[in-house]
Amino acid sequence: MPHYVDGFLLAVPKDKVEAYRKLAQDASVVWKEHGAVAYFEGLADDVQPGKLTSFPQAVQLKDDEVVIFSWIVYNSREQRDEVNAKVMADPRIANLDPKTMPFDGERMIYGGFSSLVEA
């Protein structure tokens, strides 16, 4: 069955990676409780700046930061929309203060993707 994926790319200060990990672990519980199929967070360990574009360039990575690549899997876009509405209304997410996040949300890149190939 094809899936739908929300993808995220962001920069996290190296000294805030553990705070981000805690935030992501807590968020994963909320998303899964509301129906997400899977939740992943990846810490870059092999990404290089490119000549035209790259993960580091996309998030305007600073020397004291690391790239995080994450994705959440759903059964369909419709289910994603339902799950995200519930998540955003959940006080564990709705009450988070963007000013206290362990990353710069203005440099986060995100989007939804329909399945093209699943193997």
Buried (B, 14 or more C-beta within 10 A) or exposed (E): EEBBBBBBBBBBBEEBBEBBBEBBEEBBEBBBEBBBBEBBBEEBEEBEEEEEEBBBEBBEBEEEBBBBBBBBBBBBBEBBEBBBEBBEEBEEBEEEEEEEBBBBEEBBEEEBEEEEEEE
